[in-house]
């Protein structure tokens, strides 16, 4: 196994461990939020019971229906807060990557999003200053059949990630933009991970 393969293997292992921790933290948060929602639902039901006993069947059904709808809303709010927190944790994990993991991720994303032809990969000045030796060669070696990328620092980029420029075409690969673009998909995946255990 070559050095880069060992590094990539370690990054994958670290990523898997980080994802497992994020999943565990988010699940614990979801359970706490769900328990809070359950307590609120119990309080709502307790307040509704005397009215249910005194009212006619139709009124009782309406009160129960309203309580259930409120419970569902509270549970949905709790789940949405848990999902938002999980996405926030994932974003923080990306921001906390060690330089070797960070630039390995940038390399993979650059290769994935590169267009045919010669272009420019714009990094923040902070990222450009800590760019590992041979990074440009590593990117271009993987793009050898489709073009090349010149790496530059840009004062307009202040976040983690990069922007690919091909003439008038810009591809925003800032981590925040990629997460936002995939937010619906990520929320669905997180919901499956966090709440599949409920039923």
Backbone as a chain_set.jsonl record, in Angstrom:
{"seq": "XXXXXXXXXXXXXXXXXXXXXXXXXXXXXXXXXXXXXXXXXXXXXXXXXXXXXXXXXXXXXXXXXXXXXXXXXXXXXXXXXXXXXXXXXXXXXXXXXXXXXXXXXXXXXXXXXXXXXXXXXXXXXXXXXXXXXXXXXXXXXXXXXXXXXXXXXXXXXXXXXXXXXXXXXXXXXXXXXXXXXXXXXXXXXXXXXXXXXXX", "coords": {"N": [[0.865, -1.173, 0.0], [0.684, 2.14, -0.958], [2.006, 5.335, 0.153], [0.103, 7.412, -0.191], [-2.203, 5.885, -0.456], [-2.324, 4.787, 2.087], [-2.752, 7.118, 3.528], [-5.21, 7.97, 2.449], [-6.735, 5.787, 3.226], [-6.568, 6.061, 6.007], [-7.85, 8.518, 6.255], [-10.406, 7.808, 5.384], [-11.055, 5.989, 7.428], [-10.932, 7.697, 9.666], [-12.915, 9.483, 8.901], [-15.145, 7.784, 8.878], [-15.259, 7.155, 11.593], [-15.711, 9.704, 12.634], [-18.189, 10.272, 11.456], [-19.72, 8.28, 12.699], [-19.6, 9.193, 15.33], [-20.877, 11.655, 15.049], [-23.395, 10.717, 14.294], [-24.089, 9.323, 16.637], [-24.081, 11.422, 18.54], [-26.032, 13.118, 17.447], [-28.226, 11.396, 17.49], [-28.564, 11.038, 20.247], [-29.194, 13.647, 20.953], [-31.578, 13.902, 19.505], [-33.152, 12.025, 20.847], [-33.35, 13.246, 23.357], [-34.698, 15.597, 22.697], [-37.054, 14.474, 21.674], [-38.04, 13.26, 23.985], [-38.607, 15.509, 25.493], [-40.63, 16.59, 23.896], [-42.499, 14.526, 24.205], [-43.119, 14.85, 26.932], [-44.373, 17.351, 26.876], [-46.539, 16.664, 25.282], [-47.836, 14.871, 26.989], [-48.595, 16.594, 29.031], [-50.36, 18.22, 27.614], [-52.349, 16.325, 26.986], [-53.187, 15.692, 29.576], [-54.361, 18.107, 30.363], [-56.433, 18.144, 28.582], [-58.09, 15.984, 29.214], [-60.221, 16.301, 31.256], [-62.052, 17.911, 29.838], [-62.641, 16.23, 27.732], [-64.026, 14.135, 28.976], [-66.332, 15.481, 29.852], [-67.505, 16.523, 27.581], [-69.52, 15.963, 24.62], [-69.351, 13.039, 22.45], [-68.466, 13.83, 19.907], [-67.228, 16.305, 20.444], [-65.276, 15.397, 22.152], [-63.769, 13.807, 20.419], [-62.845, 15.793, 18.715], [-61.245, 17.324, 20.462], [-59.292, 15.462, 21.146], [-58.211, 15.021, 18.646], [-57.127, 17.558, 18.143], [-55.189, 17.655, 20.174], [-53.546, 15.54, 19.367], [-52.661, 16.531, 16.903], [-51.215, 18.746, 17.784], [-49.251, 17.408, 19.25], [-47.978, 16.049, 17.166], [-47.001, 18.248, 15.765], [-45.222, 19.297, 17.674], [-43.445, 17.146, 17.924], [-42.456, 17.052, 15.315], [-41.21, 19.564, 15.214], [-39.223, 19.087, 17.134], [-37.789, 17.053, 15.871], [-36.912, 18.436, 13.598], [-35.258, 20.35, 14.805], [-33.312, 18.625, 15.804], [-32.292, 17.593, 13.402], [-31.295, 19.949, 12.226], [-29.323, 20.517, 14.086], [-27.668, 18.286, 13.74], [-26.788, 18.727, 11.108], [-25.396, 21.085, 11.547], [-23.387, 20.137, 13.234], [-22.1, 18.447, 11.432], [-21.141, 20.326, 9.585], [-19.412, 21.749, 11.253], [-17.601, 19.71, 11.764], [-16.436, 19.402, 9.248], [-15.159, 21.871, 9.07], [-13.273, 21.542, 11.015], [-11.402, 19.768, 10.099], [-8.209, 18.217, 9.864], [-5.259, 19.532, 8.238], [-4.207, 17.658, 6.273], [-6.399, 15.926, 5.864], [-8.283, 17.784, 5.073], [-7.226, 18.875, 2.649], [-7.147, 16.556, 1.181], [-9.85, 16.099, 0.872], [-10.503, 18.399, -0.606], [-9.051, 17.841, -2.914], [-10.397, 15.509, -3.872], [-12.946, 16.612, -4.354], [-12.307, 18.599, -6.245], [-11.467, 17.067, -8.432], [-13.833, 15.713, -8.91], [-15.646, 17.786, -9.661], [-14.404, 19.122, -11.714], [-14.238, 20.521, -15.005], [-13.93, 19.663, -18.521], [-10.938, 20.822, -20.082], [-8.757, 23.688, -19.538], [-8.565, 25.312, -16.408], [-9.124, 27.276, -13.41], [-8.422, 26.951, -9.991], [-9.645, 28.397, -7.27], [-8.642, 29.349, -4.109], [-9.077, 30.3, -0.651], [-7.048, 32.888, 0.802], [-5.915, 32.046, 3.171], [-6.077, 29.225, 2.971], [-4.506, 28.858, 0.691], [-2.036, 29.589, 1.677], [-1.389, 27.486, 3.324], [-1.227, 25.323, 1.714], [-0.39, 22.042, 0.794], [2.814, 20.754, -0.266], [3.177, 19.822, -3.627], [0.494, 19.609, -4.169], [-0.881, 20.807, -6.351], [0.217, 19.332, -8.467], [-0.772, 16.809, -7.787], [-3.524, 17.162, -8.147], [-3.641, 17.81, -10.909], [-2.48, 15.552, -12.026], [-4.515, 13.718, -11.777], [-6.315, 14.781, -13.49], [-5.335, 14.545, -15.996], [-6.271, 13.636, -18.516], [-8.346, 15.331, -19.104], [-7.781, 18.026, -18.933], [-6.37, 20.821, -17.124], [-5.731, 22.388, -13.923], [-5.027, 25.565, -12.65], [-3.79, 26.753, -9.629], [-4.846, 29.243, -7.429], [-4.805, 32.021, -5.106], [-7.54, 33.809, -3.68], [-8.884, 36.845, -2.688], [-11.59, 37.191, -2.418], [-12.653, 34.875, -1.528], [-13.499, 33.571, 1.467], [-14.224, 31.47, 2.946], [-14.106, 27.912, 3.81], [-13.159, 25.534, 1.35], [-13.469, 25.815, -2.212], [-13.438, 27.542, -5.416], [-14.107, 26.759, -8.729], [-12.996, 27.976, -11.821], [-13.775, 28.469, -15.125], [-13.242, 30.294, -17.603], [-16.04, 32.169, -18.197], [-17.546, 30.614, -16.594], [-18.302, 29.588, -13.36], [-17.843, 27.361, -10.695], [-19.141, 26.742, -7.692], [-17.628, 25.438, -5.024], [-17.461, 25.769, -2.334], [-17.532, 24.654, 0.995], [-19.798, 25.308, 2.55], [-21.657, 25.986, 0.575], [-21.88, 23.568, -0.835], [-22.952, 21.908, 1.147], [-25.366, 23.258, 1.585], [-26.555, 22.965, -0.924], [-26.987, 20.251, -0.961], [-28.689, 19.916, 1.12], [-31.409, 19.019, 1.422], [-31.239, 16.318, 0.645], [-29.324, 15.449, 2.526], [-30.775, 15.916, 4.886], [-32.827, 14.032, 4.602], [-31.342, 11.636, 4.678], [-30.181, 11.859, 7.241], [-32.516, 11.88, 8.763], [-33.436, 9.291, 8.338], [-31.334, 7.894, 9.577], [-31.444, 8.893, 12.217], [-34.111, 8.601, 13.122], [-35.155, 6.188, 12.358], [-35.062, 4.189, 14.165], [-37.162, 4.543, 15.844], [-39.647, 3.407, 15.107]], "CA": [[0.0, 0.0, 0.0], [1.516, 3.326, -1.075], [1.783, 6.346, 1.186], [-1.171, 8.117, -0.423], [-3.273, 4.935, -0.149], [-2.425, 4.723, 3.547], [-3.356, 8.375, 3.987], [-6.619, 7.93, 2.085], [-7.368, 4.779, 4.078], [-6.701, 6.658, 7.327], [-8.882, 9.55, 6.158], [-11.695, 7.113, 5.342], [-11.327, 5.459, 8.763], [-11.247, 8.836, 10.53], [-14.22, 9.991, 8.473], [-16.174, 6.858, 9.349], [-15.365, 7.33, 13.043], [-16.328, 11.004, 12.868], [-19.61, 10.123, 11.1], [-20.357, 7.49, 13.75], [-19.743, 10.066, 16.491], [-21.925, 12.63, 14.705], [-24.651, 9.973, 14.354], [-24.394, 9.051, 18.045], [-24.42, 12.69, 19.189], [-27.304, 13.605, 16.917], [-29.284, 10.505, 17.975], [-28.784, 11.362, 21.649], [-29.908, 14.923, 20.955], [-32.946, 13.646, 19.028], [-33.88, 11.347, 21.92], [-33.65, 14.228, 24.394], [-35.743, 16.473, 22.168], [-38.286, 13.687, 21.595], [-38.537, 13.091, 25.352], [-39.209, 16.792, 25.851], [-41.9, 16.674, 23.165], [-43.415, 13.581, 24.852], [-43.586, 15.459, 28.179], [-45.338, 18.389, 26.513], [-47.745, 15.973, 24.823], [-48.507, 14.324, 28.172], [-49.231, 17.723, 29.712], [-51.528, 18.596, 26.799], [-53.401, 15.313, 27.175], [-53.702, 15.819, 30.943], [-55.267, 19.256, 30.406], [-57.584, 17.895, 27.71], [-58.926, 14.876, 29.708], [-61.514, 16.688, 31.865], [-62.964, 18.388, 28.787], [-63.059, 15.073, 26.945], [-65.05, 13.402, 29.727], [-67.546, 16.278, 29.987], [-68.066, 16.874, 26.257], [-70.101, 14.885, 23.832], [-68.374, 12.234, 21.737], [-67.895, 14.617, 18.814], [-66.326, 17.282, 21.047], [-64.133, 14.647, 22.676], [-62.932, 13.433, 19.283], [-62.197, 17.011, 18.216], [-60.179, 17.699, 21.399], [-58.212, 14.483, 20.995], [-57.591, 15.304, 17.357], [-56.303, 18.763, 18.306], [-54.024, 17.287, 20.982], [-52.647, 14.729, 18.533], [-52.033, 17.421, 15.921], [-50.205, 19.52, 18.513], [-48.142, 16.478, 19.536], [-47.25, 15.827, 15.921], [-46.248, 19.469, 15.473], [-44.105, 19.373, 18.623], [-42.474, 16.118, 17.559], [-41.825, 17.501, 14.072], [-40.289, 20.643, 15.579], [-38.079, 18.477, 17.811], [-36.991, 16.355, 14.859], [-36.245, 19.442, 12.767], [-34.144, 20.903, 15.586], [-32.26, 17.605, 15.835], [-31.667, 17.554, 12.076], [-30.496, 21.168, 12.075], [-28.134, 20.368, 14.927], [-26.79, 17.307, 13.103], [-26.146, 19.406, 9.974], [-24.434, 22.028, 12.114], [-22.254, 19.331, 13.698], [-21.379, 17.992, 10.235], [-20.421, 21.49, 9.051], [-18.303, 22.009, 12.181], [-16.606, 18.647, 11.556], [-15.699, 19.755, 8.027], [-14.303, 23.009, 9.366], [-12.228, 21.131, 11.953], [-10.515, 18.765, 9.5], [-6.771, 18.46, 9.851], [-4.868, 19.95, 6.887], [-4.082, 16.563, 5.299], [-7.755, 15.485, 5.536], [-8.941, 18.885, 4.38], [-6.772, 18.974, 1.263], [-7.571, 15.326, 0.492], [-11.247, 16.346, 0.488], [-10.47, 19.384, -1.687], [-8.578, 17.124, -4.111], [-11.49, 14.67, -4.388], [-13.999, 17.478, -4.883], [-11.816, 19.258, -7.459], [-11.503, 16.071, -9.509], [-15.241, 15.418, -9.19], [-16.36, 18.911, -10.26], [-13.638, 19.73, -12.809], [-14.774, 20.433, -16.356], [-12.869, 19.476, -19.508], [-10.224, 22.047, -20.431], [-7.925, 24.31, -18.506], [-9.299, 26.21, -15.534], [-8.436, 27.808, -12.24], [-8.976, 26.554, -8.705], [-9.444, 29.529, -6.369], [-8.699, 29.059, -2.678], [-8.905, 31.468, 0.214], [-5.634, 33.177, 1.03], [-5.474, 31.2, 4.29], [-5.846, 27.871, 2.459], [-3.372, 28.893, -0.239], [-0.812, 29.693, 2.466], [-1.078, 26.19, 3.966], [-1.337, 24.305, 0.667], [0.725, 21.092, 0.891], [3.687, 20.624, -1.431], [2.771, 18.84, -4.623], [-0.96, 19.512, -4.289], [-1.273, 21.121, -7.729], [0.576, 18.178, -9.298], [-1.688, 15.712, -7.461], [-4.795, 17.455, -8.82], [-3.484, 17.743, -12.361], [-2.202, 14.162, -12.417], [-5.798, 13.022, -11.892], [-7.09, 15.415, -14.556], [-4.446, 14.553, -17.157], [-6.985, 13.411, -19.768], [-9.434, 16.275, -19.33], [-7.332, 19.409, -18.808], [-5.56, 21.087, -15.935], [-6.179, 23.486, -13.075], [-4.027, 26.431, -12.027], [-4.276, 27.047, -8.279], [-4.612, 30.638, -7.067], [-5.473, 32.553, -3.919], [-8.488, 34.866, -4.007], [-9.343, 37.586, -1.519], [-13.054, 37.145, -2.294], [-13.025, 33.61, -0.882], [-13.166, 33.65, 2.897], [-14.697, 30.24, 3.588], [-13.402, 26.698, 3.431], [-13.567, 25.004, 0.067], [-12.815, 26.47, -3.346], [-14.27, 27.857, -6.574], [-13.485, 26.432, -10.012], [-13.313, 28.991, -12.818], [-13.481, 28.138, -16.517], [-13.716, 31.451, -18.354], [-17.201, 32.805, -17.568], [-18.236, 29.61, -15.768], [-17.773, 29.371, -12.008], [-18.468, 26.258, -9.962], [-18.96, 27.02, -6.279], [-17.371, 24.235, -4.224], [-17.272, 26.101, -0.924], [-18.203, 23.61, 1.779], [-21.134, 25.768, 2.942], [-22.531, 25.912, -0.605], [-22.123, 22.158, -1.139], [-23.887, 21.411, 2.163], [-26.682, 23.856, 1.332], [-27.093, 22.356, -2.145], [-27.381, 18.87, -0.663], [-29.366, 19.924, 2.414], [-32.6, 18.163, 1.439], [-30.782, 14.927, 0.628], [-28.7, 15.17, 3.824], [-31.827, 15.849, 5.902], [-33.503, 12.738, 4.446], [-30.441, 10.592, 5.177], [-30.084, 11.994, 8.693], [-33.798, 11.464, 9.348], [-33.443, 7.826, 8.335], [-30.384, 7.418, 10.596], [-31.816, 9.3, 13.573], [-35.457, 8.288, 13.554], [-35.569, 4.855, 11.896], [-35.112, 3.308, 15.337], [-38.377, 4.822, 16.623], [-40.793, 2.575, 14.78]], "C": [[0.906, 1.229, 0.0], [1.165, 4.309, 0.032], [0.451, 7.031, 1.034], [-2.346, 7.198, -0.123], [-3.46, 4.796, 1.361], [-3.11, 5.971, 4.096], [-4.845, 8.368, 3.691], [-7.379, 6.923, 2.946], [-7.596, 5.343, 5.48], [-7.791, 7.721, 7.338], [-10.255, 8.906, 6.151], [-12.064, 6.566, 6.716], [-11.708, 6.578, 9.722], [-12.61, 9.403, 10.2], [-15.344, 9.109, 8.975], [-16.376, 7.011, 10.86], [-16.061, 8.642, 13.369], [-17.819, 10.937, 12.557], [-20.354, 9.343, 12.179], [-20.584, 8.343, 14.994], [-20.846, 11.094, 16.256], [-23.29, 11.953, 14.815], [-25.055, 9.739, 15.805], [-24.822, 10.326, 18.77], [-25.789, 13.182, 18.745], [-28.454, 12.726, 17.408], [-29.6, 10.801, 19.438], [-29.563, 12.666, 21.779], [-31.36, 14.726, 20.539], [-33.772, 12.966, 20.119], [-34.272, 12.328, 23.009], [-34.768, 15.154, 23.941], [-37.08, 15.742, 22.072], [-38.898, 13.48, 22.98], [-39.211, 14.371, 25.831], [-40.564, 16.946, 25.171], [-42.931, 15.734, 23.789], [-43.982, 14.161, 26.155], [-44.635, 16.531, 27.888], [-46.647, 17.761, 26.04], [-48.533, 15.43, 26.008], [-49.236, 15.434, 28.928], [-50.476, 18.18, 28.95], [-52.673, 17.607, 27.001], [-54.027, 15.437, 28.567], [-54.68, 16.986, 31.054], [-56.543, 18.979, 29.607], [-58.555, 16.864, 28.293], [-60.238, 15.309, 30.37], [-62.532, 17.158, 30.828], [-63.48, 17.226, 27.961], [-64.177, 14.293, 27.659], [-66.372, 14.152, 29.734], [-68.227, 16.535, 28.646], [-68.699, 15.664, 25.608], [-69.014, 14.183, 23.044], [-67.695, 13.04, 20.628], [-66.889, 15.63, 19.336], [-65.074, 16.596, 21.58], [-63.184, 14.252, 21.542], [-62.181, 14.636, 18.739], [-61.036, 17.422, 19.128], [-58.991, 16.753, 21.272], [-57.455, 14.721, 19.699], [-56.67, 16.519, 17.453], [-55.045, 18.452, 19.111], [-53.023, 16.474, 20.168], [-51.932, 15.587, 17.498], [-50.942, 18.251, 16.579], [-49.0, 18.647, 18.846], [-47.294, 16.246, 18.295], [-46.419, 17.045, 15.552], [-45.025, 19.583, 16.384], [-43.014, 18.355, 18.27], [-41.734, 16.505, 16.282], [-40.83, 18.616, 14.349], [-39.036, 20.073, 16.247], [-37.175, 17.763, 16.81], [-36.245, 17.35, 13.98], [-35.085, 20.091, 13.505], [-32.987, 19.909, 15.636], [-31.541, 17.52, 14.495], [-30.8, 18.78, 11.84], [-29.207, 21.065, 12.879], [-27.153, 19.379, 14.309], [-26.068, 17.917, 11.905], [-25.093, 20.397, 10.462], [-23.186, 21.304, 12.606], [-21.423, 18.855, 12.509], [-20.565, 19.125, 9.636], [-19.223, 21.808, 9.937], [-17.212, 20.961, 12.015], [-15.786, 18.914, 10.296], [-14.711, 20.887, 8.303], [-13.128, 22.62, 10.261], [-11.279, 20.087, 11.372], [-9.055, 19.186, 9.618], [-6.358, 18.804, 8.421], [-4.769, 18.809, 5.88], [-5.462, 16.032, 4.898], [-8.477, 16.536, 4.703], [-8.526, 18.92, 2.908], [-7.038, 17.685, 0.483], [-9.021, 15.479, 0.031], [-11.318, 17.34, -0.665], [-10.045, 18.709, -2.989], [-9.706, 16.291, -4.719], [-12.595, 15.514, -5.018], [-13.564, 18.161, -6.176], [-11.869, 18.305, -8.645], [-12.952, 15.785, -9.904], [-15.904, 16.531, -9.994], [-15.635, 19.554, -11.434], [-14.334, 19.507, -14.149], [-13.633, 20.129, -17.324], [-12.233, 20.831, -19.847], [-9.447, 22.59, -19.261], [-8.748, 25.315, -17.716], [-8.443, 26.657, -14.369], [-9.172, 27.354, -10.988], [-8.64, 27.67, -7.725], [-9.652, 29.095, -4.923], [-8.686, 30.362, -1.901], [-7.408, 31.689, 0.405], [-5.079, 32.318, 2.159], [-5.178, 29.78, 3.809], [-4.652, 27.833, 1.516], [-2.046, 28.921, 0.52], [-0.422, 28.353, 3.097], [-1.182, 25.023, 2.988], [-0.15, 23.341, 0.753], [1.54, 21.056, -0.409], [3.149, 19.54, -2.36], [1.275, 18.733, -4.82], [-1.424, 19.754, -5.727], [-0.955, 19.951, -8.652], [-0.384, 17.018, -9.052], [-3.038, 15.921, -8.156], [-4.658, 17.216, -10.316], [-3.134, 16.345, -12.854], [-3.503, 13.375, -12.572], [-6.676, 13.588, -13.006], [-6.387, 15.326, -15.909], [-5.183, 14.385, -18.483], [-8.034, 14.476, -20.073], [-9.028, 17.741, -19.225], [-6.48, 19.582, -17.575], [-6.151, 22.263, -15.173], [-4.974, 24.244, -12.531], [-4.597, 26.833, -10.674], [-3.861, 28.463, -7.905], [-5.32, 30.968, -5.772], [-6.391, 33.684, -4.355], [-8.963, 35.525, -2.726], [-10.847, 37.533, -1.343], [-13.529, 35.852, -1.652], [-12.553, 33.658, 0.562], [-13.571, 32.393, 3.642], [-13.836, 29.062, 3.166], [-14.012, 26.12, 2.166], [-12.873, 25.778, -1.033], [-13.863, 26.804, -4.405], [-13.471, 27.489, -7.814], [-13.938, 27.473, -11.032], [-12.84, 28.499, -14.177], [-14.037, 29.275, -17.368], [-14.845, 32.127, -17.596], [-17.961, 31.86, -16.635], [-17.532, 29.488, -14.419], [-18.564, 28.256, -11.341], [-18.126, 26.45, -8.494], [-18.825, 25.714, -5.506], [-16.978, 24.613, -2.799], [-18.085, 25.102, -0.112], [-19.622, 24.033, 2.159], [-22.109, 25.654, 1.777], [-22.867, 24.462, -0.944], [-23.105, 21.557, -0.137], [-25.288, 21.964, 1.92], [-27.348, 23.213, 0.123], [-27.644, 20.956, -1.866], [-28.22, 18.77, 0.606], [-30.578, 18.997, 2.457], [-32.218, 16.688, 1.479], [-30.171, 14.545, 1.976], [-29.751, 15.053, 4.921], [-32.567, 14.514, 5.817], [-32.635, 11.607, 5.009], [-30.334, 10.647, 6.698], [-31.38, 11.55, 9.373], [-33.881, 9.946, 9.397], [-32.529, 7.283, 9.428], [-30.891, 7.689, 12.003], [-33.143, 8.729, 14.048], [-35.96, 6.932, 13.088], [-35.755, 3.916, 13.094], [-36.396, 3.489, 16.149], [-39.487, 3.821, 16.38], [-40.486, 1.139, 14.862]], "O": [[1.79, 1.354, 0.848], [0.175, 4.148, 0.746], [-0.267, 7.218, 2.017], [-3.369, 7.645, 0.398], [-4.582, 4.701, 1.858], [-3.937, 5.894, 5.004], [-5.658, 8.711, 4.55], [-8.518, 7.167, 3.345], [-8.655, 5.144, 6.075], [-8.562, 7.825, 8.292], [-11.17, 9.381, 6.823], [-13.218, 6.652, 7.137], [-12.662, 6.456, 10.49], [-13.376, 9.762, 11.094], [-16.372, 9.602, 9.441], [-17.505, 7.001, 11.349], [-16.9, 8.699, 14.269], [-18.631, 11.483, 13.304], [-21.479, 9.691, 12.537], [-21.626, 8.239, 15.641], [-21.649, 11.371, 17.147], [-24.232, 12.53, 15.359], [-26.215, 9.93, 16.171], [-25.797, 10.322, 19.522], [-26.603, 13.609, 19.564], [-29.534, 13.233, 17.711], [-30.766, 10.815, 19.831], [-30.471, 12.782, 22.603], [-32.267, 15.305, 21.137], [-34.947, 13.285, 20.301], [-35.385, 12.268, 23.532], [-35.679, 15.46, 24.71], [-38.125, 16.325, 22.358], [-40.119, 13.518, 23.137], [-40.25, 14.329, 26.489], [-41.532, 17.381, 25.795], [-44.105, 16.088, 23.896], [-45.164, 13.993, 26.453], [-45.658, 16.611, 28.567], [-47.73, 18.256, 26.353], [-49.76, 15.518, 26.03], [-50.354, 15.24, 29.406], [-51.507, 18.487, 29.548], [-53.826, 18.005, 27.166], [-55.241, 15.306, 28.722], [-55.697, 16.889, 31.741], [-57.605, 19.515, 29.92], [-59.727, 16.854, 27.917], [-61.282, 14.731, 30.067], [-63.72, 16.846, 30.922], [-64.635, 17.233, 27.533], [-65.14, 13.851, 27.032], [-67.43, 13.532, 29.634], [-69.439, 16.747, 28.61], [-68.456, 14.518, 25.985], [-67.884, 14.666, 22.971], [-66.483, 12.938, 20.438], [-65.819, 15.803, 18.752], [-63.966, 17.124, 21.482], [-61.964, 14.345, 21.677], [-61.019, 14.524, 18.348], [-59.975, 17.82, 18.647], [-57.836, 17.179, 21.288], [-56.228, 14.635, 19.653], [-55.566, 16.511, 16.909], [-53.959, 18.925, 18.777], [-51.814, 16.684, 20.26], [-50.742, 15.398, 17.242], [-49.87, 18.441, 16.005], [-47.859, 19.094, 18.737], [-46.064, 16.245, 18.354], [-45.286, 16.918, 15.087], [-43.932, 19.921, 15.93], [-41.823, 18.662, 18.313], [-40.523, 16.307, 16.18], [-39.734, 18.626, 13.79], [-37.922, 20.515, 15.966], [-35.95, 17.856, 16.89], [-35.078, 17.137, 13.651], [-34.041, 20.357, 12.908], [-31.824, 20.296, 15.525], [-30.318, 17.389, 14.454], [-29.693, 18.667, 11.314], [-28.139, 21.47, 12.42], [-25.943, 19.6, 14.345], [-24.881, 17.663, 11.699], [-24.028, 20.529, 9.86], [-22.067, 21.785, 12.425], [-20.194, 18.855, 12.564], [-19.424, 18.918, 9.223], [-18.14, 22.104, 9.434], [-16.027, 21.28, 12.113], [-14.578, 18.679, 10.279], [-13.575, 20.863, 7.83], [-12.099, 23.297, 10.262], [-10.428, 19.569, 12.096], [-8.719, 20.363, 9.487], [-7.042, 18.406, 7.479], [-5.204, 18.966, 4.739], [-5.683, 15.72, 3.728], [-9.188, 16.214, 3.751], [-9.38, 18.986, 2.023], [-7.144, 17.717, -0.743], [-9.38, 15.045, -1.063], [-12.099, 17.154, -1.598], [-10.616, 18.979, -4.046], [-9.949, 16.35, -5.924], [-13.117, 15.176, -6.081], [-14.362, 18.29, -7.104], [-12.272, 18.695, -9.741], [-13.262, 15.633, -11.086], [-16.656, 16.243, -10.925], [-16.186, 20.44, -12.088], [-14.932, 18.459, -14.395], [-12.47, 20.323, -16.971], [-12.917, 21.854, -19.892], [-9.467, 22.046, -18.157], [-9.531, 26.075, -18.285], [-7.23, 26.455, -14.335], [-10.402, 27.375, -10.938], [-7.473, 27.867, -7.386], [-10.695, 28.549, -4.564], [-8.322, 31.408, -2.438], [-6.604, 30.781, 0.192], [-3.919, 31.908, 2.121], [-4.162, 29.194, 4.181], [-3.871, 26.881, 1.539], [-1.054, 28.349, 0.068], [0.755, 28.118, 3.371], [-1.222, 23.864, 3.402], [0.995, 23.792, 0.781], [1.017, 21.297, -1.497], [2.722, 18.476, -1.913], [0.814, 17.863, -5.558], [-2.248, 19.009, -6.257], [-1.757, 19.609, -9.521], [-0.769, 16.32, -9.99], [-3.623, 14.977, -8.687], [-5.464, 16.505, -10.916], [-3.461, 15.991, -13.987], [-3.586, 12.468, -13.401], [-7.654, 12.963, -13.416], [-6.811, 15.973, -16.867], [-4.751, 14.948, -19.489], [-8.559, 14.521, -21.185], [-9.87, 18.619, -19.414], [-5.934, 18.616, -17.041], [-6.959, 23.028, -15.7], [-4.026, 23.648, -12.02], [-5.765, 27.212, -10.583], [-2.698, 28.844, -8.039], [-6.286, 30.314, -5.38], [-6.073, 34.429, -5.282], [-9.393, 34.85, -1.791], [-11.349, 37.797, -0.25], [-14.694, 35.746, -1.269], [-11.358, 33.77, 0.838], [-13.297, 32.259, 4.834], [-12.967, 29.175, 2.302], [-15.219, 26.207, 1.942], [-11.8, 26.34, -0.814], [-15.022, 26.401, -4.3], [-12.304, 27.858, -7.942], [-15.12, 27.812, -11.099], [-11.672, 28.158, -14.363], [-15.187, 29.217, -17.804], [-14.644, 32.608, -16.481], [-18.91, 32.27, -15.966], [-16.316, 29.306, -14.355], [-19.792, 28.215, -11.414], [-16.967, 26.335, -8.096], [-19.795, 24.972, -5.353], [-16.252, 23.874, -2.133], [-19.201, 24.748, -0.493], [-20.546, 23.223, 2.101], [-23.262, 25.268, 1.969], [-24.005, 24.155, -1.301], [-23.987, 20.787, -0.516], [-26.277, 21.239, 2.033], [-28.55, 22.947, 0.133], [-28.637, 20.536, -2.46], [-28.443, 17.672, 1.117], [-30.756, 18.262, 3.429], [-32.789, 15.906, 2.239], [-30.447, 13.472, 2.51], [-29.642, 14.191, 5.793], [-32.898, 13.926, 6.847], [-33.126, 10.734, 5.724], [-30.388, 9.615, 7.367], [-31.347, 10.921, 10.43], [-34.346, 9.379, 10.385], [-32.886, 6.335, 10.128], [-30.788, 6.834, 12.882], [-33.3, 8.409, 15.226], [-37.092, 6.562, 13.398], [-36.527, 2.96, 13.024], [-36.689, 2.688, 17.036], [-40.19, 3.424, 17.309], [-41.358, 0.306, 14.613]]}, "num_chains": 1, "name": "protein.A"}
